[in-house]
Amino acid sequence: MKKLVLTGAAGRLGSYLREPLSMMCGELLSTDIAEDIGNLYEGESYVQADLAQMDQIAPLMEGADMVIHFGAIVDEKPFEELLGPNFIGSYNIWEAGYKAGVRRIVYASSIHAVGMYKKTDFIGTDALHRPDTFYGLAKCFTEDLGSMYWDKRGMESVHLRILSAAQVNNPRALGSWLSYDDLIQLVTRAIDTPSVGFSIIYGVSNNDRAPVDNAKAAFLGYRPKDNAEQFAEKVLAEAKPADVTDPSEMCHGGPFASIALGESAMANMNIIDDKKET
């Protein structure tokens, strides 16, 4: 491929994707709202841009084969705060990409699009939307946006419903963990699979306790290698007994399932910022 565009390049997950993506194309254009992302890889350039501003996004799409769209506010916020980057931003990526002839968009969706299902439901990729927050609602919106652009305009997209790509330090993560190596494999398969149409796949490693079913996305060739069970003994020994009446314990969305709409969920989560440095 001649050119890939990565949004959210300054984020934690984006930091792990930049190098492998730079090796898949002649030009990697990384973008984020941040002023700087550190040293650039060979073939990588950086442009600061606001997802909510079409006049800043459209020029980035020129000559791009695919977009890897990871840019967003990654937490629950009041709807008005999410509207620009998470809703309008997705529209701008799809519309600008379509006009520029982009073939495919790989989107960082989330388990929070279906976060109110019980973990015991073992849901598949065809589960109906059941968002747990405004943040999850934005993921539902973008999945439907991708479906519509495929049906009406023939523009492909793969929507990665990521469960939790962070260090395993709580019982929920024993099932929901997505390692960084598996994240890279997941994005790579979403890019190099010849035909994807409109597809949804769960972003989760090969965990013994994984609570979702990727069987209907097997054609993408994603075969995760890591397993969170290696952390189970320590995590379970330190954990408090589960409260089975608490939605954060019982639902796929974890803490997002129990907070009030508009309130931060990340504030109640011990996410370690282990961003890759360049």
Rosetta blueprint (number, residue, H / E / L):
1 M L
2 K L
3 K E
4 L E
5 V E
6 L E
7 T E
8 G L
9 A L
10 A L
11 G L
12 R H
13 L H
14 G H
15 S H
16 Y H
17 L H
18 R H
19 E H
20 P H
21 L H
22 S H
23 M L
24 M L
25 C L
26 G L
27 E E
28 L E
29 L E
30 S E
31 T E
32 D E
33 I L
34 A L
35 E L
36 D L
37 I L
38 G L
39 N L
40 L L
41 Y L
42 E L
43 G L
44 E E
45 S E
46 Y E
47 V E
48 Q E
49 A L
50 D L
51 L L
52 A L
53 Q L
54 M H
55 D H
56 Q H
57 I H
58 A H
59 P H
60 L H
61 M H
62 E L
63 G L
64 A L
65 D L
66 M E
67 V E
68 I E
69 H E
70 F L
71 G L
72 A L
73 I L
74 V L
75 D L
76 E L
77 K L
78 P L
79 F H
80 E H
81 E H
82 L H
83 L H
84 G H
85 P H
86 N H
87 F H
88 I H
89 G H
90 S H
91 Y H
92 N H
93 I H
94 W H
95 E H
96 A H
97 G H
98 Y H
99 K H
100 A H
101 G L
102 V L
103 R L
104 R E
105 I E
106 V E
107 Y E
108 A E
109 S E
110 S E
111 I H
112 H H
113 A H
114 V H
115 G L
116 M L
117 Y L
118 K E
119 K H
120 T H
121 D H
122 F L
123 I E
124 G E
125 T L
126 D L
127 A L
128 L L
129 H L
130 R L
131 P L
132 D L
133 T L
134 F H
135 Y H
136 G H
137 L H
138 A H
139 K H
140 C H
141 F H
142 T H
143 E H
144 D H
145 L H
146 G H
147 S H
148 M H
149 Y H
150 W H
151 D H
152 K H
153 R H
154 G L
155 M L
156 E E
157 S E
158 V E
159 H E
160 L E
161 R E
162 I E
163 L L
164 S E
165 A L
166 A L
167 Q L
168 V L
169 N L
170 N L
171 P L
172 R L
173 A H
174 L H
175 G H
176 S H
177 W E
178 L L
179 S L
180 Y H
181 D H
182 D H
183 L H
184 I H
185 Q H
186 L H
187 V H
188 T H
189 R H
190 A H
191 I H
192 D H
193 T L
194 P L
195 S L
196 V L
197 G L
198 F E
199 S E
200 I E
201 I E
202 Y E
203 G E
204 V L
205 S L
206 N L
207 N L
208 D L
209 R L
210 A L
211 P L
212 V E
213 D E
214 N L
215 A H
216 K H
217 A H
218 A H
219 F H
220 L H
221 G L
222 Y L
223 R L
224 P L
225 K L
226 D L
227 N L
228 A H
229 E H
230 Q H
231 F H
232 A H
233 E H
234 K H
235 V H
236 L H
237 A H
238 E H
239 A L
240 K L
241 P L
242 A L
243 D L
244 V L
245 T L
246 D L
247 P H
248 S H
249 E H
250 M H
251 C E
252 H L
253 G L
254 G H
255 P H
256 F H
257 A H
258 S L
259 I L
260 A L
261 L L
262 G L
263 E L
264 S L
265 A L
266 M H
267 A H
268 N H
269 M L
270 N L
271 I L
272 I L
273 D L
274 D L
275 K L
276 K L
277 E L
278 T L
